[in-house]
Amino acid sequence: MEITKDTIKHVATLSRLAFNEEDLDKFTDQMGSIINMADQLSEVDTEGVAETVQVVDRDTVLREDKPEHWQGEDRETLMANVPEKANGYIKVPVIINKDEDE
């Protein structure tokens, strides 16, 4: 696959980035090199090699996702340090407005 300036411009537009001509030249060369290295990997014989999803041999340990209720002294300490509260809950600013355009 050949990487051209137009390819880089297209990716930049999708990423909402702007580059000058010097950067476009540099990134075109760099992206071309990366794609060529990936193409070289496709030439490697991987017959009989098991697929790998994680290179470190360990299990991911997850805790059960359950709510924790703050009771007694801990809750009082927590609520004493919050800037705004309402009806026993921490009041946070609204960050989603249904009327806003993206």
N, C-alpha and C positions, 0 to 999 in steps of 0.2 A: 504494500500500500504506500502510495506516495503522499507525503504531507506537503501541502502548498500553503502559501500565504493566505489564500482564501479559506482553507481549512482552519487555520489559526484564527483568522478574523471571525469565522462562524462560531468557533468554540468560545472566543472572547465575548462575542455578543450574547451567547447563551449564559455565560458566566457574569455578564454585566461588567466586563472589564474593557478598558481602552488602552491600546498600545500605540506607540509611535512606530515609524518605519524601521528604526534600528532594532527595537524590541521584537517586532514581527520577524525580521530576518533571523535574529538570535533564537527565538522560540521555534521558528520553522526548522532550523537546523537541529535544535535539541530534541524536538518532538520526533523528527525523522530518525534520529539516533536511537531513541527509546523504542520506536516501532520496529526498527531493524533488529534490535536486541531481542524483542519479543518474537520476531519471525525466526531468529536463530534457535530459540527454545523449542519451537514447533518441530524442528528437525531432529531433536533428541529422541532416541528410541526409548519409549516408556513401557514397552510390552512387559507384562508381568509385574509392574510396579503398582502397589496398592495406592488408591487415592488417599490423600492426606488433607484433613481439614484443620488440624492443629499440630504444630511441630513439637510442642512441649507435651509430654505424656503426663497429663493430670486431668482430674475431673473438675468441672465447675461446680462449686458448692453454693447453693442458693438457699436462703432462708425462706420460710413460708411467708407469703405476702398477706399479712393480717394487720388490722389497725391496732394501735396501742393507745390505750386510754390513760390520760394523765389524771392521776388522782392525788388528793391530799396535798402534802407539802410541795412535792415536785411541780404540780400544776400551779400552785400559788406562786412559786418562784418564777415559773415561766411567764405567767400572766403579769407579774409585777414588772417584767422587763420589756413588754411589748409596747410600742408607741401608741397604737390604737386598738381598742377592743369594743365588741358589741355583743351583748347577750351571752357573755361567757366565752366568746370565740375571738380569735385574732382577726382583726379587720385588715384586709389587704386592698391595695388599689386595683381598680378595674383595668385590665390590660386588653380586653377584647371588646370592641365596639361593633355591633352588628351593622351600624349605619356607615362605617368607614369603608372606602374603596381600597383595594390593595394596590 
